[in-house]
């Protein structure tokens, strides 16, 4: 067997993160130019991830009942003649060694599968957050660039500059601030639409930047900003830091 032939046999061990030292270095270098091994490693890693996901689910109740039923009804195998003491010891040792090797491989596969599934979940969460951020940025830009966009400016009681841009055609509003300090621990800033004296939450902010306000600005006559407990409040509980009248 040539050196390259030996490397072709290491795809399974590499997929289970079981290679170390010179073998790991050699196979990693080999993987860069061997498309067959790279494809096989990808398949093995995907299979390990699916295996981990499958083992995380409880077996259906009918399956458990069927297995228990089969255990009671299937006869045991006919005992084989007992080998001589020395041969029996050798056989037992071989069986134990084989069972240990299988168990070790299964444990490694399960551990790798769990790790791979965790990595996949983290990647999916990051991808979802990135997509949400992209959508929000697109909506912010659409409101600010809308042909009917109208902007009003104001200053909070703490001296931070603010503005609110509304678009009737998009039925959305954007709140922007600069110079707004981070809220104290356990607190958050909360935006409010004022519908002829009735306050409704328009979302939470944690400092400077542009925020797409929650809800329609259609019936609002002004926008307010208060400091509320973390998580927000159903109604304002503190003196407003800002009261900004919207365009008629």
C-alpha positions in Angstrom: 0.0 0.0 0.0 1.4 3.4 -1.0 1.4 6.5 1.2 -1.5 8.0 -0.7 -3.5 4.8 -0.5 -3.0 4.9 3.3 -4.3 8.5 3.4 -7.4 7.5 1.5 -8.4 5.2 4.3 -8.3 8.0 6.9 -11.5 9.8 5.9 -13.6 8.2 8.6 -11.1 9.0 11.4 -10.8 12.6 10.2 -14.5 13.1 10.0 -14.7 11.9 13.7 -11.8 14.2 14.7 -9.8 11.2 15.7 -6.5 12.0 13.8 -3.6 13.6 15.7 0.0 14.5 15.1 1.7 13.6 11.8 -1.3 11.7 10.4 -3.6 14.8 10.9 -1.0 17.1 9.3 -0.5 14.7 6.4 -4.2 14.1 5.8 -5.1 17.8 6.0 -2.5 18.5 3.3 -3.8 15.5 1.3 -7.4 16.8 1.6 -6.5 20.0 -0.2 -6.0 18.3 -3.6 -8.0 15.1 -3.3 -11.6 15.9 -4.2 -12.8 12.3 -3.6 -11.6 12.3 0.0 -13.0 15.8 0.5 -16.4 14.7 -0.8 -16.3 11.6 1.4 -15.4 13.6 4.5 -18.3 16.0 3.8 -20.7 13.0 3.6 -19.5 11.4 6.7 -19.7 14.6 8.7 -23.2 15.2 7.5 -24.2 11.7 8.4 -22.7 12.1 11.9 -24.8 15.3 12.4 -27.9 13.5 11.3 -27.2 10.7 13.6 -26.8 13.1 16.5 -30.1 14.8 15.7 -31.8 11.4 15.5 -30.5 10.2 18.8 -31.7 13.4 20.5 -35.3 12.3 19.8 -37.2 9.8 22.0 -38.2 6.6 20.4 -41.9 6.5 19.5 -44.1 4.5 21.9 -45.2 1.9 19.3 -41.5 1.1 18.5 -40.7 0.5 22.2 -43.7 -1.8 22.6 -42.8 -3.7 19.4 -39.2 -4.2 20.6 -40.3 -5.5 24.1 -42.8 -7.8 22.4 -40.1 -9.2 20.1 -37.8 -9.8 23.1 -40.4 -12.0 24.7 -41.3 -14.0 21.6 -37.9 -14.5 19.7 -36.2 -17.7 21.0 -32.6 -17.6 22.1 -29.8 -19.0 19.9 -28.7 -22.6 20.6 -25.7 -22.6 22.8 -22.4 -23.4 21.1 -20.1 -26.1 22.5 -17.8 -24.6 25.2 -14.2 -24.3 24.0 -11.3 -25.4 26.0 -10.3 -23.1 28.9 -7.3 -21.5 27.1 -9.3 -21.0 23.9 -12.3 -19.7 25.8 -10.2 -17.1 27.5 -8.6 -16.0 24.2 -12.1 -15.8 22.6 -13.5 -13.7 25.5 -10.6 -11.3 25.4 -11.0 -10.9 21.6 -14.7 -10.3 22.0 -14.1 -7.8 24.8 -11.5 -6.0 22.7 -13.8 -5.9 19.7 -16.7 -4.7 21.8 -14.6 -2.0 23.4 -13.4 -0.8 19.9 -17.0 -0.7 18.6 -18.1 1.1 21.7 -15.3 3.6 21.5 -16.1 4.3 17.8 -19.8 4.7 18.6 -19.0 7.1 21.5 -16.7 9.1 19.3 -19.3 9.2 16.5 -22.0 10.3 19.0 -19.7 13.0 20.5 -18.7 14.3 17.1 -22.3 14.2 16.0 -23.5 16.3 19.0 -20.7 18.8 18.4 -21.5 19.0 14.7 -25.2 19.5 15.5 -24.3 22.3 17.9 -22.1 24.0 15.4 -24.8 23.7 12.8 -27.4 25.2 15.2 -25.1 28.1 16.0 -24.4 28.7 12.3 -28.2 28.7 11.6 -28.8 31.2 14.4 -26.0 33.5 13.1 -27.5 33.2 9.6 -31.0 34.0 10.8 -29.7 37.1 12.8 -27.8 38.3 9.7 -30.9 37.9 7.6 -32.9 39.8 10.1 -30.3 42.6 10.3 -30.3 42.8 6.5 -34.1 43.1 6.3 -34.1 45.7 8.9 -31.4 47.8 7.2 -33.4 47.5 3.9 -36.6 48.7 5.6 -34.8 51.6 7.3 -33.3 52.7 4.0 -36.7 52.4 2.3 -38.4 54.6 4.8 -35.6 57.2 4.8 -35.6 57.3 1.0 -39.4 57.2 0.5 -40.6 60.1 -1.8 -43.1 61.2 0.9 -40.6 60.8 3.8 -41.0 63.7 6.4 -38.5 64.3 9.2 -38.8 66.2 12.5 -35.9 66.9 14.9 -35.7 67.2 18.6 -33.5 67.1 21.7 -33.9 64.9 24.8 -33.8 66.4 28.3 -30.3 64.9 28.5 -29.1 66.8 25.4 -29.2 63.9 22.9 -30.2 64.9 19.3 -33.1 62.9 17.8 -35.2 62.7 14.7 -38.2 60.8 13.5 -38.8 60.1 9.8 -42.3 59.0 8.8 -43.6 57.6 5.4 -47.4 57.4 4.9 -47.0 55.2 1.8 -44.9 52.7 3.8 -46.9 53.3 7.0 -43.6 53.1 8.9 -41.4 55.4 11.0 -37.7 55.5 11.9 -36.3 57.0 15.1 -32.7 58.2 15.1 -30.5 59.4 17.9 -27.0 60.7 18.5 -25.4 61.5 21.9 -27.8 59.2 23.8 -25.9 57.4 26.6 -26.4 53.8 27.4 -29.2 53.1 29.8 -28.3 52.2 33.4 -28.2 48.5 34.4 -31.7 47.0 34.5 -33.1 49.8 32.4 -34.0 50.4 28.7 -35.2 53.2 26.6 -38.7 52.8 25.2 -40.4 54.6 22.4 -44.0 55.6 22.4 -46.6 56.7 19.8 -49.1 59.2 21.3 -52.5 58.7 19.6 -54.4 61.7 20.9 -53.3 61.1 24.5 -53.2 57.3 24.3 -49.7 55.9 24.6 -48.7 52.7 22.8 -45.2 51.2 22.7 -43.2 51.7 19.6 -40.2 49.5 20.6 -37.1 49.4 22.8 -33.7 51.0 22.1 -30.4 50.7 24.0 -28.5 53.7 22.7 -27.5 55.6 19.6 -28.5 54.6 16.1 -31.5 54.3 13.8 -34.4 52.1 14.8 -37.4 51.0 12.8 -40.3 51.8 15.1 -42.9 49.2 15.9 -46.4 49.8 14.8 -48.1 52.2 12.4 -47.5 56.0 12.8 -50.8 56.8 11.0 -52.8 57.9 14.0 -49.9 59.2 16.1 -49.6 62.9 16.8 -46.3 62.7 18.6 -43.4 60.4 19.7 -42.2 60.1 23.2 -39.1 58.5 24.8 -38.9 57.2 28.4 -36.5 55.2 30.6 -38.2 51.9 31.6 -37.3 48.7 33.4 -35.5 46.1 31.2 -38.0 44.4 29.0 -40.1 47.5 28.7 -43.5 48.5 30.2 -47.1 48.4 28.9 -47.4 52.1 29.8 -44.9 54.9 30.5 -43.7 54.9 34.1 -41.3 57.8 34.1 -41.1 61.4 33.0 -40.6 61.6 29.2 -37.1 62.4 28.1 -38.5 63.5 24.7 -41.8 64.7 23.3 -41.6 65.2 19.6 -44.6 66.4 17.6 -45.0 64.7 14.2 -46.0 66.5 11.0 -49.7 66.8 10.5 
